[in-house]
Amino acid sequence: MKARRYELTDKEWALVQPLIPISHTGCPQKDIRVHLNGILWLARSGARWSDLPARFGPHQTVYSCFCRWRDDGTLKKIFELCAASGTGAELSMDSTSIKASVQAGRGIRKRAKSQTSSSIGKTRGGLNTKIHAIVGKDLRPVAFLLSAGNVDDCTEAVPLLKLLPSLKDCDILADKAYGTKEIRTYLHDQSARYTIPPKVNTKQPWPFDKETYKRRNVIERFFNRLKEFRRAETRYDKRDDSFLAFVMVAAICVAFGILHS
């Protein structure tokens, strides 16, 4: 099967296919690969579900597959398949702000009153969501976390690091925002190293390798590639898990592009 632009190649599909569960209820599924390619097309284009081209099948069917794979962890398994190993490696950590659309921000006050978790916060530029990420030195992602746009980077650093199976012998590269005592103590307790420059007003600055710190640019380059996918560049989804699923879909495409380049 010849893959079109932004669709899975035969080699990529051979890796992904064993991870996708087969539904044994309802009508027999026709071509799961076509439905998955429809999700990839949607992530890239940023279009509405109803605007999905007919070659991917009915948009209701593709949406049902997306919801099912989001909820049962299938998309997460595919992401983990092509993600970089976080063990004993040089990793870069940072965040990027994502503009939330009007549709995604609707009902945010009601959700706040009902104490429903929502990673949308009001900032000077409007409603935003932050994607916190850890990336390997080969630009492949390791872990993601969402927060409201008005949350400090250092607040989500430790929860993000806890998503990694082990930090032993890892070297964490991050900017000055991550130089808090809490983060540095946590990394030390996990037998990890860190390359984080101290702020100018730090009373007891610590040494760091400037040449190593230069390699932190990989996460900025990763965010640039991630934002080529419009469903990750702008938040159109009200639900956090739906938006995070599209971020993972975009990251899967970025990772496959790196692995097969």
C-alpha positions in Angstrom: 0.0 0.0 0.0 1.5 3.3 -1.1 1.4 5.9 1.7 0.3 9.4 0.9 1.8 12.4 2.6 1.4 12.3 6.5 0.3 8.7 6.4 2.0 5.6 7.8 4.4 3.7 5.5 4.3 -0.1 5.3 7.3 -0.3 7.6 5.7 1.9 10.2 2.3 0.1 10.0 4.1 -3.2 10.6 5.4 -1.8 13.9 2.1 -0.3 14.9 -0.4 -3.0 13.9 0.3 -5.5 16.8 -0.5 -2.8 19.3 -4.0 -2.0 18.0 -6.7 -4.1 19.6 -9.3 -5.7 17.3 -13.0 -5.1 18.3 -15.0 -8.3 18.5 -18.4 -6.6 18.9 -20.6 -4.8 16.4 -19.9 -4.7 12.6 -16.5 -6.1 11.5 -13.8 -3.4 11.2 -12.7 -2.9 7.6 -9.3 -1.3 7.4 -7.9 0.0 10.7 -4.9 1.4 9.0 -7.2 3.8 7.0 -8.8 5.0 10.2 -5.5 5.6 11.8 -4.3 7.5 8.8 -7.4 9.6 9.1 -6.4 10.6 12.6 -2.9 11.5 11.5 -4.4 13.6 8.7 -6.6 15.4 11.1 -3.7 16.0 13.5 -1.7 17.6 10.7 -4.5 19.7 9.1 -6.4 20.8 12.2 -9.7 20.3 10.4 -13.0 19.4 12.0 -14.0 15.8 12.2 -16.8 16.4 9.8 -14.3 17.7 7.2 -12.4 14.4 7.1 -11.9 13.2 3.5 -14.1 10.3 2.4 -11.1 8.1 1.6 -10.6 7.6 5.4 -14.1 6.3 5.9 -17.1 7.9 7.8 -15.8 10.6 10.2 -18.1 9.1 12.9 -16.2 5.8 12.7 -12.8 7.4 12.7 -13.8 9.5 15.7 -15.0 6.4 17.5 -11.7 4.7 16.9 -9.9 7.8 18.2 -11.9 7.8 21.4 -11.5 4.1 21.9 -7.7 4.2 21.4 -7.4 7.3 23.6 -9.3 5.7 26.5 -7.8 2.2 26.3 -4.2 3.5 26.1 -3.5 2.3 22.5 -2.2 5.7 21.4 0.0 5.8 24.5 1.4 2.4 23.7 2.2 3.5 20.1 3.9 6.6 21.5 6.0 4.6 23.9 7.0 2.3 21.1 8.7 5.1 19.1 9.7 7.3 22.1 13.3 7.6 23.2 14.6 5.6 26.2 14.7 7.8 29.3 17.3 5.5 31.1 20.8 6.8 31.6 20.6 9.4 28.8 21.0 13.1 28.2 17.5 14.5 28.3 16.2 18.1 27.8 13.2 19.5 29.6 11.1 22.5 28.8 7.6 23.7 28.1 5.7 25.6 25.3 2.5 27.6 25.4 -0.4 26.5 23.2 -3.2 28.9 22.3 -6.6 27.5 23.2 -9.4 28.2 20.6 -12.7 29.7 21.5 -14.4 26.3 21.3 -11.9 24.7 23.7 -12.3 27.6 26.2 -16.1 27.4 26.3 -17.5 26.5 29.7 -14.2 26.9 31.4 -15.8 28.8 34.3 -18.4 26.1 34.8 -15.7 23.5 34.8 -13.8 25.5 37.4 -16.8 25.7 39.7 -17.5 22.0 39.4 -13.7 21.4 40.2 -13.3 19.5 36.9 -9.6 19.3 35.9 -8.9 21.5 32.9 -5.4 22.5 31.7 -6.5 25.8 30.3 -5.5 29.0 32.1 -6.0 32.7 31.4 -2.8 34.6 30.6 -2.0 38.0 29.2 -2.3 36.6 25.7 -5.7 34.9 26.4 -6.5 31.3 27.1 -3.5 29.0 27.0 -2.3 25.4 27.7 1.2 24.4 28.4 2.9 21.3 27.1 5.7 20.2 29.4 8.0 17.7 27.7 11.2 15.7 28.1 13.1 15.0 24.9 16.1 12.8 24.1 19.2 14.1 22.4 18.0 12.6 19.1 14.8 14.7 19.2 12.6 11.8 20.1 10.1 12.6 22.9 10.2 10.7 26.2 7.3 12.1 28.3 4.5 14.8 28.2 2.4 16.6 30.8 -0.3 19.3 30.4 -0.9 22.3 32.7 -2.8 25.6 32.5 -0.9 28.3 30.7 -0.5 30.4 33.9 1.3 27.7 35.8 5.1 28.1 36.3 7.4 25.6 34.6 9.1 24.7 37.9 5.8 23.6 39.4 5.3 20.8 37.0 8.9 19.7 36.7 8.9 17.0 39.4 5.6 15.5 38.3 7.0 15.3 34.8 10.2 13.7 35.9 8.2 11.1 37.9 6.8 9.8 34.6 10.2 8.4 33.7 10.9 4.8 34.9 14.3 5.8 36.3 16.5 8.9 36.4 19.7 7.1 37.5 22.8 8.4 35.5 20.6 10.7 33.5 21.8 14.3 32.7 18.8 16.7 32.7 19.3 19.8 30.6 17.0 22.7 31.4 16.9 26.5 31.5 17.0 28.8 34.6 13.4 28.4 35.4 14.1 24.8 36.6 16.9 25.8 38.9 14.9 25.6 42.1 16.2 23.8 45.2 13.2 21.4 45.1 14.1 20.2 41.6 17.8 20.0 42.1 17.3 18.0 45.4 14.9 15.6 43.7 17.4 15.0 40.8 20.2 14.4 43.4 18.0 12.0 45.3 17.4 10.1 42.1 21.1 9.8 41.3 20.7 12.0 38.3 22.9 14.9 37.1 21.6 18.3 35.9 22.9 21.0 33.6 20.9 24.0 34.7 22.3 27.6 34.8 21.7 29.5 38.0 19.7 32.7 38.0 21.7 36.0 38.3 20.3 36.7 41.8 21.2 33.2 43.2 23.1 33.6 46.4 25.0 30.3 46.1 25.4 29.7 42.3 26.5 26.2 41.2 28.8 25.4 38.3 27.4 24.0 35.0 29.0 23.0 31.7 28.2 25.6 29.1 29.1 23.3 26.2 26.7 20.7 27.4 24.0 23.3 28.0 24.2 24.3 24.3 22.7 20.9 23.4 19.5 21.9 25.1 18.4 23.3 21.8 17.0 19.9 20.8 13.8 20.5 22.8 13.2 23.8 21.0 13.7 22.0 17.7 11.3 19.3 18.8 8.6 21.8 19.6 9.1 23.4 16.2 8.4 20.1 14.6 5.5 19.3 16.9 3.8 22.6 16.0 3.8 21.7 12.3 0.7 19.6 13.4 -2.1 22.1 13.8 -4.0 20.0 16.4 -0.9 20.3 18.6 -0.1 23.9 17.6 -3.6 25.1 18.7 -5.9 23.5 21.2 -9.3 22.8 19.7 -10.4 20.1 22.3 -12.2 20.8 25.5 -11.0 17.6 27.1 -7.4 17.3 28.4 -7.1 13.7 27.4 -8.3 14.4 23.8 -5.8 17.2 23.4 -3.0 15.1 24.9 -3.9 12.3 22.6 -3.4 14.6 19.6 -0.1 15.7 21.0 1.0 12.1 21.2 -0.2 11.5 17.6 1.9 14.4 16.5 4.9 13.2 18.5 4.5 9.7 17.0 4.8 11.2 13.5 7.8 13.3 14.5 9.5 10.3 16.1 8.8 8.1 13.0 10.2 10.8 10.8 13.5 10.9 12.9 13.8 7.1 13.0 13.3 6.6 9.2 15.2 9.7 8.0 
